[in-house]
């Protein structure tokens, strides 16, 4: 439906259709995957008028949120993670057309898994890859090629394969503007070039988004608003790339400390599922570490699947779901919430 023509969408007035046409917006994805400010400038409409158009298109295409297990039933391309247990949890591996987030503390394996995927995507389809290439964008460091070479020579799935570092493009994007430029200008060119070489670009990694956006500056209303705008713009570009070119987008994120609050601090209305309870479900791993995924609700709403990694340090990898947490999840589903999770082997998948 993302490629459906706007002229086929009911509920749009003739003036709205005319403004969209003048702005060069023809398909549903043109409207839904661009920031409201961009549509406003291109169509010369007020932001509120653009939001009304977006709402009309969303209503026309509206459908209930889907669980990953239901998406898996539709088939599609996947990249093996290199671990059979993790692949089973994720419905086969890292699926294209989605934004995946790897979040956890330092040394929990986020970068290791991202590097591994950039090699495994090169494998033939029969071996769990996509016969493709990867683009690895770094925000604070350069690509750790020594670790890639270690993986290439030590991982059982890669030993003796034709995978190599030549099929991993890399670029340092150390500012929001450079990242947006890479996503809007550099990536489309790289995708065309990879197709010409018969090694389609199938994986995009950003390591790490939090390092780019959580600068050591004083937090204020203005900086929070700016961060939200930047996150929305980046997410719009990522969704467009994932949907249009069928890429798997993998973004690493870090965690922040969670300060315990009094039970009555966020009482809410009777029976109401307040934000603090929801955040514990989609942003935290209940391992006693009191850590939550960084970048907040704006980014959490953009991610298709979140995988939380934790250092077990010899502890049992399986963790039982606390009774009250299970109750909250059941309430979310009963009330039509769009968050679902599987907690197995230190993995949280919303």
C-alpha positions in Angstrom: 0.0 0.0 0.0 3.0 2.3 0.4 3.2 2.6 -3.4 -0.5 3.2 -3.8 -1.4 6.4 -5.7 -2.8 9.3 -3.7 -5.5 9.7 -6.3 -6.9 6.3 -5.2 -7.2 7.3 -1.5 -10.7 8.3 -0.5 -11.3 11.3 1.8 -8.9 13.8 0.1 -10.5 16.9 -1.2 -9.8 18.2 -4.7 -7.8 21.1 -3.3 -5.7 18.7 -1.3 -5.0 16.5 -4.3 -4.1 19.6 -6.4 -1.6 20.8 -3.7 0.0 17.4 -3.5 0.3 17.1 -7.2 2.0 20.6 -7.5 4.4 19.4 -4.8 5.3 16.3 -6.8 3.8 14.0 -4.2 2.2 11.1 -6.0 2.2 8.0 -3.8 1.2 7.3 -0.2 4.9 6.8 0.8 5.6 10.3 -0.5 3.3 11.7 2.1 3.8 9.3 5.0 7.6 9.0 4.9 8.4 12.6 4.6 8.5 15.0 7.6 5.5 17.3 7.8 7.8 20.3 7.3 9.1 19.0 4.0 5.6 18.3 2.7 4.5 21.8 3.9 7.4 23.5 1.9 6.9 21.4 -1.2 3.2 21.8 -1.4 3.0 25.4 0.1 0.6 24.3 2.7 0.4 25.1 6.4 1.7 22.3 8.7 -1.8 21.9 10.1 -3.2 21.4 6.6 -0.5 18.8 5.9 -1.3 17.0 9.1 -4.9 16.8 8.1 -3.8 15.2 4.8 -1.6 12.7 6.7 -4.4 11.8 9.0 -6.8 11.2 6.1 -4.3 8.9 4.4 -3.6 7.1 7.6 -7.3 6.5 8.3 -7.8 5.2 4.8 -4.9 2.7 5.1 -5.4 2.1 8.8 -5.0 -1.4 10.2 -4.4 -3.0 13.6 -0.7 -3.3 14.7 0.8 -6.7 13.8 2.9 -8.9 15.9 6.3 -10.1 14.5 5.1 -13.7 14.4 2.3 -12.6 12.1 4.7 -10.7 9.8 6.9 -13.8 9.7 4.0 -15.8 8.2 4.1 -13.5 5.1 7.5 -14.7 4.2 10.1 -12.2 3.0 13.9 -11.9 3.0 15.8 -12.4 6.3 19.5 -12.3 7.3 20.6 -15.0 9.8 22.1 -13.6 13.0 24.6 -16.5 13.1 22.9 -18.0 16.1 20.1 -20.6 15.7 18.4 -19.8 19.0 18.3 -16.1 18.3 17.1 -16.7 14.7 14.2 -18.8 16.2 13.2 -16.0 18.5 13.3 -13.4 15.7 11.3 -15.6 13.3 14.2 -16.5 11.1 16.6 -13.6 11.6 16.8 -9.9 10.8 13.9 -9.2 8.3 14.2 -6.6 5.5 11.9 -3.6 5.3 12.1 -3.0 9.0 14.0 -0.8 11.5 15.7 -3.1 14.1 17.3 -1.7 17.2 20.0 -3.4 19.2 20.1 -1.8 22.7 22.2 -2.6 25.8 25.0 -1.7 28.1 28.6 -1.4 26.9 30.2 -4.8 26.1 26.7 -6.4 25.8 27.4 -7.4 22.1 25.5 -4.7 20.1 28.4 -3.8 17.8 29.6 -7.4 17.7 26.2 -8.5 16.3 26.0 -5.5 13.9 29.5 -6.4 12.5 28.5 -10.1 12.3 25.4 -9.2 10.3 27.4 -7.1 7.9 29.3 -10.2 6.9 26.5 -12.7 7.1 24.4 -10.7 4.7 26.9 -11.6 2.0 26.3 -15.3 2.3 24.1 -17.1 -0.3 20.4 -17.3 0.4 20.8 -21.1 1.0 23.1 -20.4 3.9 21.1 -17.7 5.5 22.4 -14.6 3.7 21.0 -12.5 0.9 23.9 -12.4 -1.5 24.1 -8.8 -0.7 26.4 -6.0 0.7 26.2 -3.8 3.7 26.6 -0.1 4.5 28.0 0.6 8.0 27.7 4.2 9.3 29.6 5.1 12.4 29.0 8.2 14.5 31.8 8.4 17.0 34.5 5.9 15.8 35.7 4.3 12.6 34.7 0.9 11.4 36.5 -1.7 13.6 38.1 -3.7 10.8 40.3 -5.8 13.1 37.2 -7.2 14.7 35.6 -7.8 11.3 38.7 -9.8 10.2 38.6 -11.8 13.4 34.9 -12.7 12.8 35.7 -13.5 9.2 38.3 -16.1 10.1 36.7 -17.5 13.3 33.0 -17.6 12.8 31.9 -21.1 11.7 29.4 -19.8 9.2 32.0 -17.5 7.6 35.1 -19.7 7.5 35.8 -20.6 3.9 33.1 -18.3 2.5 33.5 -15.6 -0.1 32.5 -12.9 2.3 35.0 -10.0 2.5 35.4 -6.5 3.7 35.1 -5.1 0.1 31.3 -5.6 0.3 31.0 -3.4 3.4 30.8 0.3 2.6 31.5 2.6 5.5 31.3 6.3 6.3 31.8 8.4 9.4 28.7 10.5 10.1 29.6 12.6 13.2 26.7 15.1 13.0 23.0 14.9 12.4 23.4 16.9 9.1 26.0 14.5 7.8 23.9 11.5 8.7 20.8 13.0 7.0 23.0 13.7 3.9 24.3 10.2 3.9 20.7 8.8 4.1 19.2 11.0 1.5 22.1 11.4 -1.0 24.9 8.9 -0.5 22.7 5.8 0.2 20.6 6.0 -3.0 23.7 6.3 -5.1 25.3 3.4 -3.3 22.2 1.3 -3.8 22.3 1.9 -7.6 26.0 1.1 -7.7 25.5 -2.1 -5.8 22.8 -3.2 -8.1 25.1 -2.6 -11.1 27.7 -4.9 -9.5 25.0 -7.6 -8.8 25.6 -7.3 -5.1 22.5 -5.5 -3.9 22.7 -3.4 -0.7 20.5 -5.3 1.8 21.8 -4.1 5.2 22.2 -0.6 6.7 23.8 -0.2 10.1 24.0 2.9 12.2 26.4 2.5 15.2 25.4 4.3 17.4 22.5 6.7 17.1 22.5 7.7 20.7 26.2 8.8 20.5 25.1 11.2 17.8 22.1 12.7 19.6 22.9 12.6 23.3 25.6 15.2 23.4 27.0 16.5 26.6 24.9 19.7 26.5 22.5 21.1 29.0 19.1 19.6 28.6 16.3 22.2 28.1 13.0 22.4 26.4 14.7 23.7 23.3 17.3 20.9 23.1 14.6 18.2 23.7 12.5 19.7 20.9 15.4 19.8 18.5 16.3 16.2 19.4 12.7 15.1 18.7 12.8 16.9 15.3 16.1 15.3 14.4 14.9 11.8 15.4 11.7 12.2 13.4 13.7 13.3 10.3 16.2 10.5 10.6 13.4 7.9 11.2 11.5 9.2 8.1 14.6 8.6 5.9 15.2 5.2 7.4 11.7 4.0 6.9 11.7 5.3 3.3 15.0 3.4 2.6 13.8 0.2 4.2 10.4 0.2 2.5 11.5 1.4 -1.0 14.7 -0.7 -1.3 13.8 -3.6 1.0 16.8 -3.0 3.3 17.2 -4.3 6.8 18.0 -1.3 8.9 19.9 -2.0 12.2 20.5 0.8 14.7 22.5 0.4 17.9 21.4 2.3 21.0 22.6 2.5 24.6 20.8 2.5 27.9 20.3 5.1 30.6 19.8 4.7 34.3 16.2 4.5 35.6 15.6 6.2 39.0 13.0 4.4 41.1 9.9 6.5 42.0 7.3 6.2 44.7 4.5 3.8 43.8 2.0 6.8 44.0 4.2 9.2 42.1 2.4 8.5 38.8 -0.9 7.3 40.1 -3.0 8.1 37.0 -6.7 7.3 36.8 -8.1 4.0 38.1 -7.4 1.2 35.6 -5.2 3.5 33.4 -1.9 2.1 32.0 0.4 5.1 32.6 3.6 5.8 30.7 5.9 4.6 33.5 4.3 1.1 33.3 4.5 1.1 29.5 8.1 2.2 29.5 9.0 -0.7 31.7 7.6 -3.0 29.1 9.0 -1.6 25.9 12.1 0.1 27.1 13.6 -2.1 29.9 14.9 -5.6 30.5 13.7 -6.8 33.9 17.1 -8.0 35.1 17.5 -5.8 38.2 19.8 -3.4 36.3 17.4 -0.5 36.3 18.4 0.4 32.8 16.2 1.7 30.0 16.7 2.3 26.3 17.9 5.8 25.5 16.3 8.3 23.1 12.9 8.2 24.7 9.4 7.7 23.4 9.9 9.6 20.1 12.4 7.0 18.9 10.6 4.0 20.5 7.6 4.8 18.3 9.8 4.6 15.2 11.4 1.2 15.8 9.7 -1.9 14.3 11.6 -4.3 16.6 13.8 -3.8 19.7 16.3 -6.4 20.8 17.7 -5.8 24.3 21.1 -7.4 25.0 22.5 -7.8 28.5 25.6 -9.2 30.1 24.6 -12.2 32.1 28.0 -12.6 33.8 27.4 -16.3 34.5 23.8 -15.9 35.5 21.1 -18.2 34.1 20.2 -16.8 30.7 16.5 -17.6 31.0 14.4 -15.2 33.1 10.9 -15.6 34.2 8.5 -12.8 33.5 7.4 -11.0 36.7 3.7 -11.5 37.5 2.9 -7.8 37.5 4.7 -7.3 34.2 2.8 -10.1 32.6 -0.5 -8.5 33.8 0.5 -5.2 32.2 1.2 -6.9 28.9 -2.2 -8.6 28.9 -3.8 -5.2 29.6 -1.9 -3.7 26.6 -3.2 -6.4 24.3 -6.8 -6.2 25.7 -6.9 -2.5 25.3 -5.6 -2.7 21.7 -2.1 -1.4 22.4 0.5 -1.8 19.7 3.3 -3.2 22.0 4.0 -6.9 22.3 7.1 -8.6 23.6 8.9 -11.9 23.8 11.4 -12.2 26.6 13.8 -15.2 26.2 17.6 -15.4 26.6 17.9 -11.7 27.5 16.1 -10.6 24.4 13.2 -8.1 24.5 11.4 -7.8 21.2 8.6 -5.3 20.9 
